[in-house]
Amino acid sequence: MGQMSLARDPQAPKTLTIEQSASINDHVDVKKLQQRASQSYQRLKSTYGGVQKAEGTLAFWRHQKLLQTLRSEKQRQRETIKKETREAFYNEIHTKEIEQQLYRPDTPKVHLISTACAMLRSEQGAETRSQGILMFTG
């Protein structure tokens, strides 16, 4: 286990999974905006015979603004999911690495404890650090 910048860990997720991407369209705010955009499209189609024929009108401008808002909301949701996924990864990675070392018979337990203590020192305050050391040595 070497030192690695949290922002540059090659194992950290960088993109959304297919399921995460699909979940964006299920978000309440996105659904509302999609419904409004659909209604706006239908109004333009029935009033002007199509969106392009409505170009230059206030209704067209509002429709374009609504589509821009929808795209922005989807992007915000993507960034939120990406951030949450990366935070979860970094919160769990040290535990996973320690567990992997625990189950390797060739890893000396003293090295494991000192590595865990060093990780605790670098990430947490003194109160939590002493609790962590007791957990490993007790």
C-alpha positions as CSV (number, residue, x, y, z in Angstrom):
1,M,0.0,0.0,0.0
2,G,1.8,3.1,-1.2
3,Q,1.0,6.7,-0.8
4,M,-1.3,8.0,-3.4
5,S,-3.1,11.3,-3.9
6,L,-6.8,10.9,-3.3
7,A,-7.6,12.9,-6.4
8,R,-5.4,10.7,-8.6
9,D,-6.1,7.1,-7.4
10,P,-6.3,5.1,-10.7
11,Q,-8.8,2.8,-9.1
12,A,-11.3,5.6,-8.3
13,P,-14.4,5.7,-10.4
14,K,-14.2,8.4,-13.1
15,T,-17.4,7.8,-15.0
16,L,-20.9,6.8,-14.2
17,T,-22.1,3.2,-14.6
18,I,-25.0,2.4,-17.0
19,E,-27.4,2.1,-14.0
20,Q,-26.3,5.4,-12.6
21,S,-26.7,7.2,-15.9
22,A,-30.2,5.7,-16.3
23,S,-31.1,6.8,-12.8
24,I,-30.7,10.4,-13.8
25,N,-33.9,10.3,-15.9
26,D,-35.7,8.9,-12.9
27,H,-34.9,11.9,-10.6
28,V,-38.0,13.9,-9.6
29,D,-36.7,17.3,-10.9
30,V,-35.6,15.8,-14.2
31,K,-38.9,14.1,-14.7
32,K,-40.8,17.4,-14.0
33,L,-38.6,19.3,-16.5
34,Q,-39.0,16.5,-19.1
35,Q,-42.8,16.7,-18.7
36,R,-42.8,20.5,-19.1
37,A,-40.5,20.2,-22.2
38,S,-42.9,17.7,-23.7
39,Q,-45.9,19.9,-23.1
40,S,-44.0,22.9,-24.5
41,Y,-43.1,20.8,-27.6
42,Q,-46.7,19.8,-28.1
43,R,-48.0,23.4,-27.8
44,L,-45.4,24.6,-30.4
45,K,-46.3,21.7,-32.7
46,S,-50.1,22.4,-32.5
47,T,-49.8,26.2,-32.6
48,Y,-47.0,26.6,-35.3
49,G,-46.9,23.2,-36.9
50,G,-43.5,22.4,-35.5
51,V,-40.7,23.8,-33.4
52,Q,-38.6,25.2,-36.3
53,K,-41.6,27.1,-37.6
54,A,-42.0,28.8,-34.2
55,E,-38.5,30.2,-34.4
56,G,-38.3,33.8,-33.4
57,T,-41.4,33.7,-31.2
58,L,-41.5,34.1,-27.4
59,A,-42.9,30.5,-27.1
60,F,-39.9,29.2,-29.1
61,W,-37.5,31.1,-26.8
62,R,-39.2,29.7,-23.7
63,H,-39.0,26.2,-25.1
64,Q,-35.3,26.6,-25.8
65,K,-34.7,28.0,-22.3
66,L,-36.6,25.0,-20.8
67,L,-34.5,22.5,-22.8
68,Q,-31.4,24.3,-21.5
69,T,-32.6,24.0,-17.9
70,L,-33.3,20.3,-18.5
71,R,-29.8,19.7,-19.8
72,S,-28.3,21.7,-16.9
73,E,-30.3,19.7,-14.3
74,K,-29.2,16.4,-15.9
75,Q,-25.6,17.6,-15.7
76,R,-26.0,18.6,-12.1
77,Q,-27.4,15.2,-11.3
78,R,-24.5,13.5,-13.1
79,E,-21.9,15.6,-11.1
80,T,-23.7,14.9,-7.8
81,I,-23.7,11.1,-8.4
82,K,-20.1,11.1,-9.6
83,K,-19.1,13.1,-6.4
84,E,-21.0,10.7,-4.1
85,T,-19.5,7.7,-5.8
86,R,-16.0,9.0,-5.5
87,E,-16.6,9.9,-1.8
88,A,-17.9,6.4,-1.1
89,F,-14.9,4.9,-2.8
90,Y,-12.4,7.0,-0.8
91,N,-14.3,6.2,2.5
92,E,-14.1,2.5,1.8
93,I,-10.8,1.9,0.1
94,H,-8.6,1.9,3.2
95,T,-10.8,-0.6,4.9
96,K,-10.7,-2.8,1.8
97,E,-6.9,-2.6,1.6
98,I,-6.6,-3.5,5.3
99,E,-8.9,-6.5,4.9
100,Q,-6.9,-7.7,1.9
101,Q,-3.8,-7.6,4.0
102,L,-5.4,-9.3,6.9
103,Y,-6.2,-12.3,4.7
104,R,-2.7,-12.5,3.2
105,P,-0.7,-15.0,5.2
106,D,2.7,-13.4,4.2
107,T,1.8,-9.9,5.7
108,P,3.3,-9.4,9.2
109,K,0.6,-8.2,11.6
110,V,3.0,-5.6,13.2
111,H,3.4,-4.0,9.7
112,L,-0.4,-4.1,9.3
113,I,-1.0,-2.3,12.6
114,S,1.6,0.3,11.9
115,T,0.2,0.9,8.4
116,A,-3.3,1.3,9.8
117,C,-2.1,3.6,12.5
118,A,-0.3,5.8,10.0
119,M,-3.5,6.0,7.9
120,L,-5.5,7.0,10.9
121,R,-2.9,9.7,11.8
122,S,-3.0,11.2,8.4
123,E,-6.8,11.3,8.1
124,Q,-8.2,11.8,11.6
125,G,-7.7,13.8,14.8
126,A,-5.9,12.6,17.9
127,E,-9.1,11.4,19.7
128,T,-10.1,9.1,16.9
129,R,-6.5,8.0,16.3
130,S,-6.2,6.6,19.9
131,Q,-9.5,4.8,19.5
132,G,-8.3,3.2,16.2
133,I,-5.0,2.0,17.8
134,L,-6.9,0.4,20.6
135,M,-9.1,-1.3,18.1
136,F,-6.1,-2.8,16.4
137,T,-4.1,-3.8,19.4
138,G,-7.0,-4.7,21.8
